Amino acid sequence: MNEQNAGGAAGKGLIAKFLALAAPYWRSEEKGMAWALLLTISALNIAMVYCNVLLNQWNADFFNALQQRDWGRFLQLLQVFAALAFGFIGCAVLMSYLTSMLNLRWRRWLTDFYLRQWLDGRAYCLLELKSYGTDNPDQRIAEDLKALTATSLNLGFELIRNLATLACFVGILWQLSGPLSLARIGWNVSLPGYLVWVSLAYALLGSGLMHALGRRLSRINMEGERREADFRYAAVRLREHAQEVALSGGEDVERSALNRRFQAICANWRLLIAAEWRLNGARAGYAQLAVIFPMLVCAPGYFAGKFALGGLMQAISAFAQVQGALSWMVNAYEILASWKANIERLSSFQRAAQQARQELAHSRISRRPGDEIRLSAVDVSLPGGQALLQGIHLQASAGERIVLKGASGSGKSALLKALAGIWPWGKGSITLPPNKVMFLPQRPYLPIGTLREAISYPAASNAFTTVQQTFVLSQCQLGHLTPQLDENCNWSARLSAGEQQRLALARALLHRPQWLLLDDATSALDVPNQRHCYALLRTELPHSTIISVSHRPEVDACHDRIWQIGDYSLGPSIDAAILSRSRGQAADGAVSIR
Ligand SMILES: Nc1ncnc2c1ncn2[C@@H]1O[C@H](COP(=O)(O)OP(=O)(O)OP(=O)(O)O)[C@@H](O)[C@H]1O
Protein backbone atom coordinates (compact mmCIF):
# COMPACT_ATOMS: atom_id res chain seq x y z
CA MET A 1 0.00 0.00 0.00
CA ASN A 2 1.28 3.46 -0.68
CA GLU A 3 1.51 6.09 2.01
CA GLN A 4 -1.36 8.16 0.70
CA ASN A 5 -3.71 5.24 0.99
CA ALA A 6 -2.59 4.52 4.51
CA GLY A 7 -2.88 8.10 5.60
CA GLY A 8 -6.25 8.55 3.98
CA ALA A 9 -7.61 5.78 6.18
CA ALA A 10 -7.91 8.26 9.06
CA GLY A 11 -11.37 9.50 8.28
CA LYS A 12 -12.76 6.40 6.52
CA GLY A 13 -15.49 4.02 7.60
CA LEU A 14 -14.76 0.62 9.05
CA ILE A 15 -14.95 -1.35 5.81
CA ALA A 16 -12.78 1.18 3.98
CA LYS A 17 -10.22 1.00 6.79
CA PHE A 18 -10.28 -2.79 6.68
CA LEU A 19 -9.81 -2.79 2.92
CA ALA A 20 -6.91 -0.36 3.27
CA LEU A 21 -5.27 -2.74 5.77
CA ALA A 22 -6.09 -5.95 3.91
CA ALA A 23 -5.65 -4.93 0.29
CA PRO A 24 -1.82 -4.95 0.14
CA TYR A 25 -1.67 -8.71 0.77
CA TRP A 26 -4.38 -9.54 -1.74
CA ARG A 27 -2.49 -7.52 -4.35
CA SER A 28 0.98 -8.69 -3.36
CA GLU A 29 3.32 -11.18 -5.01
CA GLU A 30 1.51 -13.86 -2.96
CA LYS A 31 -1.90 -12.96 -4.35
CA GLY A 32 -2.14 -16.02 -6.63
CA MET A 33 -1.99 -18.51 -3.79
CA ALA A 34 -4.04 -16.26 -1.49
CA TRP A 35 -6.96 -16.01 -3.93
CA ALA A 36 -6.74 -19.72 -4.78
CA LEU A 37 -7.02 -20.60 -1.09
CA LEU A 38 -9.81 -18.08 -0.53
CA LEU A 39 -11.89 -19.41 -3.42
CA THR A 40 -11.27 -23.05 -2.48
CA ILE A 41 -12.32 -22.44 1.13
CA SER A 42 -15.41 -20.52 0.00
CA ALA A 43 -16.31 -23.38 -2.34
CA LEU A 44 -15.84 -25.88 0.50
CA ASN A 45 -18.14 -23.80 2.70
CA ILE A 46 -20.82 -23.89 0.03
CA ALA A 47 -20.25 -27.63 -0.45
CA MET A 48 -20.86 -28.12 3.28
CA VAL A 49 -24.11 -26.19 3.04
CA TYR A 50 -25.06 -28.37 0.07
CA CYS A 51 -24.32 -31.47 2.18
CA ASN A 52 -26.68 -30.04 4.81
CA VAL A 53 -29.38 -29.58 2.18
CA LEU A 54 -28.93 -33.22 1.11
CA LEU A 55 -28.99 -34.33 4.74
CA ASN A 56 -32.18 -32.36 5.21
CA GLN A 57 -33.77 -34.22 2.31
CA TRP A 58 -32.31 -37.43 3.70
CA ASN A 59 -34.12 -36.73 6.99
CA ALA A 60 -37.45 -36.77 5.19
CA ASP A 61 -36.66 -40.01 3.34
CA PHE A 62 -35.18 -41.72 6.38
CA PHE A 63 -38.09 -41.02 8.75
CA ASN A 64 -40.60 -41.87 6.06
CA ALA A 65 -38.83 -45.21 5.59
CA LEU A 66 -39.04 -45.75 9.34
CA GLN A 67 -42.71 -44.88 9.39
CA GLN A 68 -43.34 -47.29 6.48
CA ARG A 69 -41.14 -49.98 8.12
CA ASP A 70 -39.27 -50.30 4.80
CA TRP A 71 -36.13 -52.27 5.76
CA GLY A 72 -34.53 -52.19 2.31
CA ARG A 73 -34.93 -48.46 1.96
CA PHE A 74 -33.69 -48.04 5.55
CA LEU A 75 -30.41 -49.86 4.72
CA GLN A 76 -30.01 -47.93 1.51
CA LEU A 77 -30.47 -44.63 3.34
CA LEU A 78 -27.87 -45.61 5.92
CA GLN A 79 -25.36 -45.90 3.06
CA VAL A 80 -26.44 -42.50 1.73
CA PHE A 81 -25.94 -41.09 5.20
CA ALA A 82 -22.43 -42.56 5.42
CA ALA A 83 -21.53 -41.01 2.05
CA LEU A 84 -22.94 -37.62 3.04
CA ALA A 85 -21.26 -37.73 6.45
CA PHE A 86 -17.90 -38.58 4.86
CA GLY A 87 -18.36 -35.78 2.35
CA PHE A 88 -19.26 -33.30 5.06
CA ILE A 89 -16.39 -34.33 7.36
CA GLY A 90 -13.92 -34.27 4.46
CA CYS A 91 -14.99 -30.74 3.51
CA ALA A 92 -14.86 -29.58 7.14
CA VAL A 93 -11.38 -30.98 7.77
CA LEU A 94 -9.97 -29.66 4.50
CA MET A 95 -11.58 -26.28 5.06
CA SER A 96 -10.13 -25.99 8.54
CA TYR A 97 -6.66 -26.96 7.28
CA LEU A 98 -6.73 -24.55 4.34
CA THR A 99 -8.09 -21.74 6.53
CA SER A 100 -5.18 -22.24 8.94
CA MET A 101 -2.74 -22.18 6.01
CA LEU A 102 -4.25 -18.98 4.64
CA ASN A 103 -4.22 -17.45 8.10
CA LEU A 104 -0.54 -18.32 8.51
CA ARG A 105 0.45 -16.93 5.11
CA TRP A 106 -1.55 -13.75 5.53
CA ARG A 107 -0.25 -13.10 9.05
CA ARG A 108 3.34 -13.82 8.01
CA TRP A 109 3.08 -11.40 5.10
CA LEU A 110 1.36 -8.70 7.17
CA THR A 111 3.87 -9.04 10.01
CA ASP A 112 6.71 -8.46 7.58
CA PHE A 113 4.81 -5.53 6.03
CA TYR A 114 4.15 -3.94 9.43
CA LEU A 115 7.70 -4.49 10.62
CA ARG A 116 8.76 -2.50 7.57
CA GLN A 117 6.23 0.22 8.34
CA TRP A 118 7.68 0.39 11.83
CA LEU A 119 11.36 0.27 10.94
CA ASP A 120 11.42 2.09 7.58
CA GLY A 121 12.43 5.72 7.71
CA ARG A 122 13.22 5.23 11.41
CA ALA A 123 9.54 5.56 12.31
CA TYR A 124 10.11 3.30 15.34
CA CYS A 125 12.57 5.80 16.78
CA LEU A 126 10.30 8.82 16.39
CA LEU A 127 7.32 6.90 17.78
CA GLU A 128 9.24 6.67 21.07
CA LEU A 129 10.27 10.32 21.06
CA LYS A 130 6.87 11.83 20.35
CA SER A 131 3.27 10.77 20.83
CA TYR A 132 1.54 10.24 17.50
CA GLY A 133 -1.68 8.90 18.97
CA THR A 134 -0.76 5.23 19.03
CA ASP A 135 0.75 3.01 21.70
CA ASN A 136 2.65 -0.26 22.08
CA PRO A 137 3.72 -0.90 18.47
CA ASP A 138 5.01 -4.30 19.58
CA GLN A 139 1.48 -5.27 20.65
CA ARG A 140 -0.02 -3.97 17.43
CA ILE A 141 2.33 -6.17 15.43
CA ALA A 142 2.16 -9.27 17.62
CA GLU A 143 -1.42 -9.31 18.92
CA ASP A 144 -3.56 -7.17 16.65
CA LEU A 145 -2.26 -8.64 13.42
CA LYS A 146 -2.83 -12.14 14.75
CA ALA A 147 -6.40 -11.26 15.71
CA LEU A 148 -7.07 -9.35 12.48
CA THR A 149 -6.27 -12.23 10.14
CA ALA A 150 -7.96 -14.92 12.24
CA THR A 151 -11.12 -12.88 12.88
CA SER A 152 -11.42 -11.61 9.31
CA LEU A 153 -11.22 -15.13 7.88
CA ASN A 154 -13.58 -16.49 10.51
CA LEU A 155 -16.11 -13.70 9.95
CA GLY A 156 -15.87 -13.88 6.18
CA PHE A 157 -16.32 -17.65 5.89
CA GLU A 158 -19.06 -17.78 8.53
CA LEU A 159 -20.86 -15.05 6.62
CA ILE A 160 -20.63 -17.02 3.37
CA ARG A 161 -21.81 -20.21 5.08
CA ASN A 162 -24.72 -18.55 6.86
CA LEU A 163 -25.86 -16.61 3.81
CA ALA A 164 -25.74 -19.80 1.73
CA THR A 165 -27.62 -21.63 4.49
CA LEU A 166 -30.30 -18.97 4.55
CA ALA A 167 -30.56 -18.93 0.76
CA CYS A 168 -31.10 -22.71 0.65
CA PHE A 169 -33.13 -23.36 3.78
CA VAL A 170 -35.48 -20.38 3.74
CA GLY A 171 -36.83 -21.75 0.44
CA ILE A 172 -37.11 -25.30 1.82
CA LEU A 173 -38.79 -24.11 5.00
CA TRP A 174 -41.13 -21.85 3.05
CA GLN A 175 -42.22 -24.75 0.83
CA LEU A 176 -42.63 -27.14 3.72
CA SER A 177 -44.54 -24.85 6.02
CA GLY A 178 -47.24 -23.63 3.63
CA PRO A 179 -49.69 -20.93 4.74
CA LEU A 180 -50.93 -20.63 8.32
CA SER A 181 -54.56 -19.64 8.66
CA LEU A 182 -55.16 -16.98 11.30
CA ALA A 183 -58.94 -17.61 11.33
CA ARG A 184 -58.68 -19.08 14.83
CA ILE A 185 -57.67 -15.72 16.23
CA GLY A 186 -60.42 -13.98 14.33
CA TRP A 187 -58.35 -12.77 11.35
CA ASN A 188 -59.57 -13.98 8.01
CA VAL A 189 -56.10 -14.12 6.46
CA SER A 190 -53.40 -16.73 6.11
CA LEU A 191 -49.68 -16.25 6.69
CA PRO A 192 -47.56 -17.84 3.93
CA GLY A 193 -44.34 -19.59 4.94
CA TYR A 194 -45.17 -19.15 8.62
CA LEU A 195 -42.25 -21.32 9.81
CA VAL A 196 -39.83 -18.83 8.24
CA TRP A 197 -41.44 -15.95 10.15
CA VAL A 198 -41.49 -17.92 13.38
CA SER A 199 -37.80 -18.83 13.02
CA LEU A 200 -36.98 -15.17 12.35
CA ALA A 201 -38.94 -14.06 15.41
CA TYR A 202 -37.30 -16.77 17.53
CA ALA A 203 -33.79 -15.77 16.42
CA LEU A 204 -34.47 -12.09 16.99
CA LEU A 205 -35.98 -12.65 20.43
CA GLY A 206 -33.22 -15.01 21.52
CA SER A 207 -30.47 -12.80 20.18
CA GLY A 208 -32.08 -9.72 21.71
CA LEU A 209 -32.00 -11.46 25.07
CA MET A 210 -28.33 -12.46 24.58
CA HIS A 211 -27.50 -8.93 23.56
CA ALA A 212 -29.21 -7.46 26.63
CA LEU A 213 -27.33 -9.83 28.92
CA GLY A 214 -23.98 -9.78 27.14
CA ARG A 215 -23.62 -6.26 25.79
CA ARG A 216 -21.14 -5.29 28.51
CA LEU A 217 -18.99 -8.33 27.80
CA SER A 218 -16.92 -6.97 24.95
CA ARG A 219 -16.07 -3.80 26.90
CA ILE A 220 -15.12 -5.89 29.95
CA ASN A 221 -13.01 -8.20 27.78
CA MET A 222 -11.14 -5.29 26.20
CA GLU A 223 -10.51 -3.71 29.58
CA GLY A 224 -9.28 -7.12 30.80
CA GLU A 225 -6.76 -7.33 27.96
CA ARG A 226 -5.48 -3.86 28.76
CA ARG A 227 -5.04 -4.68 32.46
CA GLU A 228 -3.32 -7.98 31.68
CA ALA A 229 -0.91 -6.12 29.37
CA ASP A 230 -0.17 -3.59 32.14
CA PHE A 231 0.56 -6.38 34.60
CA ARG A 232 2.79 -8.20 32.11
CA TYR A 233 4.66 -5.02 31.24
CA ALA A 234 5.31 -4.21 34.91
CA ALA A 235 6.70 -7.74 35.43
CA VAL A 236 8.92 -7.42 32.34
CA ARG A 237 10.25 -4.07 33.62
CA LEU A 238 11.09 -5.69 36.94
CA ARG A 239 13.03 -8.36 35.05
CA GLU A 240 14.85 -5.77 32.97
CA HIS A 241 15.79 -3.70 36.00
CA ALA A 242 16.30 -6.61 38.41
CA GLN A 243 19.69 -5.41 39.60
CA GLU A 244 18.68 -1.79 40.12
CA VAL A 245 15.60 -2.89 42.08
CA ALA A 246 17.65 -5.31 44.18
CA LEU A 247 20.28 -2.67 44.88
CA SER A 248 17.65 -0.17 45.97
CA GLY A 249 15.86 -2.85 48.04
CA GLY A 250 12.69 -2.06 46.10
CA GLU A 251 11.10 -5.54 46.39
CA ASP A 252 8.21 -4.36 48.63
CA VAL A 253 7.38 -1.46 46.35
CA GLU A 254 7.54 -3.72 43.31
CA ARG A 255 5.42 -6.41 44.98
CA SER A 256 2.74 -3.95 45.97
CA ALA A 257 2.79 -2.30 42.51
CA LEU A 258 2.43 -5.72 40.87
CA ASN A 259 -0.28 -6.68 43.37
CA ARG A 260 -2.12 -3.46 42.64
CA ARG A 261 -2.08 -4.22 38.95
CA PHE A 262 -3.21 -7.78 39.60
CA GLN A 263 -6.03 -6.52 41.85
CA ALA A 264 -7.18 -4.42 38.90
CA ILE A 265 -7.25 -7.62 36.81
CA CYS A 266 -9.26 -9.39 39.53
CA ALA A 267 -11.76 -6.53 39.81
CA ASN A 268 -12.40 -6.72 36.08
CA TRP A 269 -12.49 -10.51 36.25
CA ARG A 270 -15.31 -10.35 38.83
CA LEU A 271 -17.32 -8.18 36.47
CA LEU A 272 -16.64 -10.74 33.74
CA ILE A 273 -17.81 -13.63 35.91
CA ALA A 274 -21.01 -11.77 36.85
CA ALA A 275 -21.74 -10.92 33.22
CA GLU A 276 -20.90 -14.43 32.05
CA TRP A 277 -22.98 -16.46 34.46
CA ARG A 278 -26.17 -14.64 33.43
CA LEU A 279 -25.28 -14.98 29.78
CA ASN A 280 -24.32 -18.64 30.09
CA GLY A 281 -27.58 -19.42 31.91
CA ALA A 282 -29.60 -17.75 29.16
CA ARG A 283 -27.52 -19.47 26.48
CA ALA A 284 -28.08 -22.91 27.99
CA GLY A 285 -31.85 -22.26 28.23
CA TYR A 286 -31.95 -20.96 24.66
CA ALA A 287 -30.01 -23.99 23.41
CA GLN A 288 -32.35 -26.41 25.21
CA LEU A 289 -35.40 -24.61 23.91
CA ALA A 290 -33.95 -24.73 20.39
CA VAL A 291 -34.20 -28.57 20.58
CA ILE A 292 -37.92 -28.64 21.31
CA PHE A 293 -39.11 -25.34 19.84
CA PRO A 294 -39.05 -26.40 16.15
CA MET A 295 -41.06 -29.49 17.09
CA LEU A 296 -43.62 -27.35 18.86
CA VAL A 297 -44.09 -25.07 15.87
CA CYS A 298 -44.07 -27.87 13.29
CA ALA A 299 -46.26 -30.30 15.24
CA PRO A 300 -49.59 -28.59 14.33
CA GLY A 301 -48.87 -29.26 10.65
CA TYR A 302 -48.02 -32.90 11.44
CA PHE A 303 -51.21 -33.46 13.47
CA ALA A 304 -53.25 -31.68 10.83
CA GLY A 305 -51.92 -34.29 8.38
CA LYS A 306 -49.90 -31.76 6.36
CA PHE A 307 -46.60 -33.58 6.96
CA ALA A 308 -45.66 -37.22 7.13
CA LEU A 309 -43.10 -38.05 9.87
CA GLY A 310 -40.31 -37.48 7.33
CA GLY A 311 -41.74 -34.07 6.42
CA LEU A 312 -41.90 -33.16 10.11
CA MET A 313 -38.26 -34.11 10.66
CA GLN A 314 -37.22 -32.26 7.51
CA ALA A 315 -39.10 -29.14 8.64
CA ILE A 316 -37.51 -29.35 12.09
CA SER A 317 -34.03 -29.62 10.65
CA ALA A 318 -34.65 -26.79 8.15
CA PHE A 319 -36.05 -24.64 10.94
CA ALA A 320 -32.92 -25.27 13.04
CA GLN A 321 -30.68 -24.33 10.09
CA VAL A 322 -32.53 -21.08 9.37
CA GLN A 323 -32.70 -20.14 13.03
CA GLY A 324 -28.98 -20.94 13.53
CA ALA A 325 -27.98 -18.80 10.55
CA LEU A 326 -30.16 -15.89 11.65
CA SER A 327 -28.85 -16.11 15.21
CA TRP A 328 -25.28 -15.96 13.93
CA MET A 329 -26.10 -12.83 11.94
CA VAL A 330 -27.56 -11.13 14.97
CA ASN A 331 -24.86 -12.31 17.36
CA ALA A 332 -21.93 -11.52 15.09
CA TYR A 333 -21.92 -8.00 16.55
CA GLU A 334 -19.75 -9.26 19.44
CA ILE A 335 -17.06 -10.52 17.07
CA LEU A 336 -17.54 -7.38 15.00
CA ALA A 337 -16.85 -5.22 18.06
CA SER A 338 -13.44 -6.76 18.69
CA TRP A 339 -12.69 -6.84 14.94
CA LYS A 340 -13.49 -3.13 14.78
CA ALA A 341 -11.17 -2.42 17.73
CA ASN A 342 -8.37 -4.36 15.95
CA ILE A 343 -8.86 -2.40 12.76
CA GLU A 344 -8.91 0.94 14.58
CA ARG A 345 -5.69 0.14 16.46
CA LEU A 346 -3.88 -1.07 13.34
CA SER A 347 -5.06 1.93 11.31
CA SER A 348 -3.87 4.33 13.99
CA PHE A 349 -0.52 2.55 14.14
CA GLN A 350 -0.12 2.74 10.39
CA ARG A 351 -1.10 6.41 10.38
CA ALA A 352 1.31 7.20 13.22
CA ALA A 353 4.20 5.37 11.52
CA GLN A 354 3.52 7.24 8.31
CA GLN A 355 3.37 10.62 10.09
CA ALA A 356 6.64 9.84 11.87
CA ARG A 357 8.33 8.90 8.59
CA GLN A 358 7.04 12.04 6.93
CA GLU A 359 8.11 14.23 9.82
CA LEU A 360 11.64 12.89 9.51
CA ALA A 361 11.68 13.03 5.72
CA HIS A 362 10.30 16.58 5.57
CA SER A 363 12.23 18.03 8.47
CA ARG A 364 12.99 21.75 8.19
CA ILE A 365 16.53 20.89 9.20
CA SER A 366 17.94 20.33 5.74
CA ARG A 367 20.82 17.90 5.32
CA ARG A 368 23.28 17.88 2.45
CA PRO A 369 26.61 16.16 1.85
CA GLY A 370 29.89 18.09 2.16
CA ASP A 371 33.54 17.71 3.14
CA GLU A 372 33.02 18.83 6.71
CA ILE A 373 30.39 19.09 9.38
CA ARG A 374 28.71 22.47 9.21
CA LEU A 375 25.63 23.72 11.01
CA SER A 376 24.19 26.96 9.65
CA ALA A 377 21.46 28.83 11.49
CA VAL A 378 20.23 25.65 13.11
CA ASP A 379 17.42 25.85 15.65
CA VAL A 380 16.61 22.73 17.64
CA SER A 381 13.20 22.46 19.26
CA LEU A 382 11.25 19.94 21.28
CA PRO A 383 8.76 17.61 19.57
CA GLY A 384 5.95 19.91 20.74
CA GLY A 385 7.62 22.89 19.01
CA GLN A 386 9.13 24.70 22.05
CA ALA A 387 12.56 26.15 21.33
CA LEU A 388 15.56 24.34 22.80
CA LEU A 389 18.61 25.75 21.00
CA GLN A 390 18.62 28.64 18.57
CA GLY A 391 20.80 30.09 15.83
CA ILE A 392 23.58 27.53 15.97
CA HIS A 393 26.53 28.08 13.59
CA LEU A 394 29.18 25.40 13.97
CA GLN A 395 31.82 23.78 11.86
CA ALA A 396 34.06 20.74 12.36
CA SER A 397 36.73 19.54 9.93
CA ALA A 398 37.74 15.97 9.19
CA GLY A 399 39.77 14.42 11.98
CA GLU A 400 38.79 17.06 14.57
CA ARG A 401 37.88 16.06 18.10
CA ILE A 402 35.29 18.25 19.75
CA VAL A 403 33.63 18.01 23.14
CA LEU A 404 30.11 19.40 23.49
CA LYS A 405 29.42 20.74 26.96
CA GLY A 406 26.47 22.32 28.69
CA ALA A 407 24.19 22.05 31.68
CA SER A 408 22.03 19.00 32.14
CA GLY A 409 18.90 19.33 30.02
CA SER A 410 20.39 22.08 27.88
CA GLY A 411 19.94 20.07 24.68
CA LYS A 412 23.29 18.37 24.01
CA SER A 413 21.77 14.97 23.20
CA ALA A 414 19.07 16.59 21.10
CA LEU A 415 21.76 18.40 19.09
CA LEU A 416 23.69 15.16 18.57
CA LYS A 417 20.51 13.40 17.48
CA ALA A 418 19.80 16.24 15.05
CA LEU A 419 23.30 15.68 13.64
CA ALA A 420 22.67 11.93 13.44
CA GLY A 421 19.40 12.61 11.62
CA ILE A 422 16.93 11.22 14.15
CA TRP A 423 15.73 14.55 15.62
CA PRO A 424 13.67 16.35 12.95
CA TRP A 425 12.31 19.16 15.13
CA GLY A 426 13.85 22.53 14.34
CA LYS A 427 15.17 24.28 11.25
CA GLY A 428 18.39 25.28 9.55
CA SER A 429 20.96 23.51 7.49
CA ILE A 430 23.40 20.72 8.33
CA THR A 431 26.22 19.65 6.03
CA LEU A 432 27.76 16.26 6.66
CA PRO A 433 30.39 14.11 4.96
CA PRO A 434 28.45 11.38 3.17
CA ASN A 435 30.42 8.72 5.00
CA LYS A 436 29.80 6.33 7.77
CA VAL A 437 28.32 7.80 10.97
CA MET A 438 28.24 6.03 14.29
CA PHE A 439 26.45 7.07 17.44
CA LEU A 440 27.51 5.69 20.84
CA PRO A 441 24.93 6.42 23.54
CA GLN A 442 25.49 6.25 27.28
CA ARG A 443 23.75 2.88 27.49
CA PRO A 444 24.75 1.00 24.34
CA TYR A 445 22.31 -1.38 22.77
CA LEU A 446 23.55 -4.97 22.98
CA PRO A 447 21.31 -7.46 21.17
CA ILE A 448 20.53 -10.73 22.94
CA GLY A 449 22.69 -13.35 21.22
CA THR A 450 26.37 -14.17 20.95
CA LEU A 451 29.10 -11.75 21.92
CA ARG A 452 30.18 -11.82 18.27
CA GLU A 453 26.78 -10.45 17.29
CA ALA A 454 26.96 -7.80 20.01
CA ILE A 455 30.37 -6.58 18.96
CA SER A 456 29.61 -6.60 15.22
CA TYR A 457 26.19 -4.95 15.51
CA PRO A 458 24.61 -3.65 13.28
CA ALA A 459 26.72 -5.72 10.84
CA ALA A 460 26.34 -9.51 10.73
CA SER A 461 28.43 -11.48 13.24
CA ASN A 462 30.63 -12.84 10.43
CA ALA A 463 31.29 -9.41 8.92
CA PHE A 464 34.58 -9.35 10.85
CA THR A 465 37.10 -12.13 11.39
CA THR A 466 37.71 -13.68 14.78
CA VAL A 467 41.18 -12.15 14.72
CA GLN A 468 39.73 -8.66 14.25
CA GLN A 469 37.12 -9.18 16.95
CA THR A 470 39.65 -10.60 19.42
CA PHE A 471 42.08 -7.78 18.68
CA VAL A 472 39.62 -4.94 19.38
CA LEU A 473 38.41 -6.71 22.52
CA SER A 474 41.94 -6.82 23.85
CA GLN A 475 42.51 -3.18 22.80
CA CYS A 476 39.51 -2.17 24.90
CA GLN A 477 40.78 -4.29 27.79
CA LEU A 478 38.04 -6.85 27.34
CA GLY A 479 40.40 -9.70 26.44
CA HIS A 480 38.89 -11.84 29.21
CA LEU A 481 35.67 -12.02 27.12
CA THR A 482 37.38 -13.59 24.09
CA PRO A 483 36.59 -17.21 25.09
CA GLN A 484 32.90 -16.23 25.28
CA LEU A 485 32.65 -14.89 21.74
CA ASP A 486 30.20 -17.63 20.76
CA GLU A 487 28.25 -17.66 23.98
CA ASN A 488 24.55 -16.73 23.76
CA CYS A 489 23.35 -14.46 26.52
CA ASN A 490 21.72 -11.18 27.50
CA TRP A 491 24.95 -9.17 27.57
CA SER A 492 23.26 -6.03 28.87
CA ALA A 493 22.40 -7.90 32.06
CA ARG A 494 25.75 -9.72 32.35
CA LEU A 495 28.37 -7.03 31.61
CA SER A 496 29.15 -4.12 33.89
CA ALA A 497 28.15 -0.66 32.65
CA GLY A 498 31.80 0.18 31.95
CA GLU A 499 32.34 -3.11 30.09
CA GLN A 500 29.27 -2.38 27.98
CA GLN A 501 30.65 1.05 27.09
CA ARG A 502 34.02 -0.47 26.20
CA LEU A 503 32.28 -3.12 24.10
CA ALA A 504 30.53 -0.31 22.19
CA LEU A 505 33.91 1.34 21.69
CA ALA A 506 35.35 -1.95 20.39
CA ARG A 507 32.42 -2.00 17.96
CA ALA A 508 33.38 1.51 16.76
CA LEU A 509 36.96 0.34 16.24
CA LEU A 510 35.70 -2.52 14.07
CA HIS A 511 33.38 -0.35 12.00
CA ARG A 512 35.82 2.56 11.68
CA PRO A 513 33.18 5.28 11.08
CA GLN A 514 34.18 8.52 9.40
CA TRP A 515 32.54 10.38 12.18
CA LEU A 516 31.65 9.30 15.61
CA LEU A 517 29.18 10.84 18.05
CA LEU A 518 29.67 9.90 21.70
CA ASP A 519 26.82 10.84 24.04
CA ASP A 520 28.30 10.39 27.53
CA ALA A 521 29.63 7.14 26.10
CA THR A 522 32.46 6.84 28.63
CA SER A 523 30.55 8.04 31.71
CA ALA A 524 30.84 4.64 33.45
CA LEU A 525 34.62 4.39 33.04
CA ASP A 526 37.25 5.34 35.58
CA VAL A 527 39.53 8.18 34.54
CA PRO A 528 42.54 6.02 33.39
CA ASN A 529 40.23 3.76 31.36
CA GLN A 530 38.49 6.77 29.84
CA ARG A 531 41.85 8.31 28.90
CA HIS A 532 42.93 4.96 27.42
CA CYS A 533 39.75 4.79 25.31
CA TYR A 534 40.16 8.29 23.89
CA ALA A 535 43.84 7.59 23.18
CA LEU A 536 42.76 4.47 21.30
CA LEU A 537 40.32 6.48 19.21
CA ARG A 538 43.06 8.95 18.39
CA THR A 539 45.53 6.29 17.25
CA GLU A 540 43.07 3.87 15.61
CA LEU A 541 40.72 6.38 13.98
CA PRO A 542 43.04 9.32 13.25
CA HIS A 543 40.92 10.63 10.35
CA SER A 544 37.53 10.31 12.00
CA THR A 545 35.74 13.37 13.33
CA ILE A 546 34.70 12.79 16.92
CA ILE A 547 32.11 14.82 18.76
CA SER A 548 31.66 13.84 22.41
CA VAL A 549 29.09 14.97 24.92
CA SER A 550 30.47 14.85 28.43
CA HIS A 551 30.16 16.56 31.80
CA ARG A 552 33.59 15.33 32.94
CA PRO A 553 36.42 17.89 32.92
CA GLU A 554 39.01 15.14 32.21
CA VAL A 555 37.39 14.56 28.82
CA ASP A 556 38.25 18.11 27.67
CA ALA A 557 41.95 17.26 27.47
CA CYS A 558 41.23 14.41 25.04
CA HIS A 559 39.71 16.82 22.51
CA ASP A 560 40.91 19.70 20.34
CA ARG A 561 37.99 22.09 20.88
CA ILE A 562 35.00 22.65 23.10
CA TRP A 563 31.54 23.63 21.99
CA GLN A 564 29.91 25.12 25.04
CA ILE A 565 26.15 25.50 25.27
CA GLY A 566 25.98 28.52 27.54
CA ASP A 567 23.33 30.95 28.69
CA TYR A 568 21.59 30.69 25.37
CA SER A 569 20.15 27.27 26.01
CA LEU A 570 16.45 27.21 26.54
CA GLY A 571 14.84 24.70 28.85
CA PRO A 572 11.38 23.52 27.89
CA SER A 573 9.79 25.45 30.75
CA ILE A 574 11.54 28.70 29.95
CA ASP A 575 9.27 31.74 30.05
CA ALA A 576 8.52 33.94 27.08
CA ALA A 577 10.66 36.88 28.26
CA ILE A 578 13.84 34.83 28.40
CA LEU A 579 12.97 33.22 25.10
CA SER A 580 12.76 36.58 23.31
CA ARG A 581 15.95 37.90 24.96
CA SER A 582 17.67 34.76 23.80
CA ARG A 583 16.38 35.26 20.28
CA GLY A 584 18.08 38.63 20.26
CA GLN A 585 21.39 37.06 21.21
CA ALA A 586 21.05 34.20 18.82
CA ALA A 587 22.52 36.26 15.98
CA ASP A 588 25.98 35.79 17.56
CA GLY A 589 25.48 32.06 17.77
CA ALA A 590 23.62 30.18 20.46
CA VAL A 591 26.60 27.98 21.15
CA SER A 592 29.90 29.53 22.18
CA ILE A 593 33.02 27.92 20.81
CA ARG A 594 36.44 27.90 22.32
N1 LIG B 1 11.30 13.12 23.32
C1 LIG B 1 11.26 14.23 24.04
N2 LIG B 1 10.10 14.86 24.24
C2 LIG B 1 10.03 16.00 24.98
N3 LIG B 1 11.09 16.55 25.58
C3 LIG B 1 12.29 15.96 25.42
C4 LIG B 1 12.45 14.77 24.65
N4 LIG B 1 13.75 14.41 24.69
C5 LIG B 1 14.38 15.35 25.43
N5 LIG B 1 13.50 16.25 25.87
C6 LIG B 1 13.81 17.42 26.72
O1 LIG B 1 14.75 18.20 26.02
C7 LIG B 1 15.66 18.80 26.91
C8 LIG B 1 17.07 18.51 26.43
O2 LIG B 1 17.28 17.14 26.55
P1 LIG B 1 18.71 16.50 26.22
O3 LIG B 1 18.62 15.05 26.46
O4 LIG B 1 19.15 16.97 24.89
O5 LIG B 1 19.58 17.22 27.33
P2 LIG B 1 21.12 17.02 27.64
O6 LIG B 1 21.75 18.36 27.52
O7 LIG B 1 21.71 15.94 26.82
O8 LIG B 1 21.01 16.60 29.17
P3 LIG B 1 21.98 15.65 30.05
O9 LIG B 1 23.28 16.33 30.15
O10 LIG B 1 21.26 15.60 31.33
O11 LIG B 1 22.03 14.33 29.34
C9 LIG B 1 15.37 18.21 28.29
O12 LIG B 1 14.65 19.16 29.03
C10 LIG B 1 14.49 17.00 27.99
O13 LIG B 1 13.54 16.79 29.02
The ligand as an ORCA input file, in Angstrom:
! r2SCAN-3c Opt
* xyz 0 1
  N      11.304     13.122     23.317
  C      11.262     14.232     24.044
  N      10.096     14.855     24.241
  C      10.029     15.995     24.977
  N      11.095     16.552     25.578
  C      12.289     15.963     25.421
  C      12.449     14.774     24.653
  N      13.752     14.414     24.686
  C      14.380     15.345     25.429
  N      13.498     16.254     25.875
  C      13.807     17.415     26.721
  O      14.749     18.197     26.016
  C      15.660     18.797     26.912
  C      17.075     18.507     26.434
  O      17.284     17.136     26.549
  P      18.709     16.496     26.220
  O      18.619     15.050     26.455
  O      19.146     16.971     24.891
  O      19.579     17.217     27.326
  P      21.121     17.020     27.636
  O      21.748     18.362     27.520
  O      21.712     15.939     26.824
  O      21.011     16.600     29.173
  P      21.980     15.650     30.055
  O      23.278     16.330     30.152
  O      21.256     15.597     31.332
  O      22.034     14.331     29.339
  C      15.367     18.209     28.285
  O      14.648     19.156     29.027
  C      14.488     16.999     27.991
  O      13.541     16.789     29.024
*
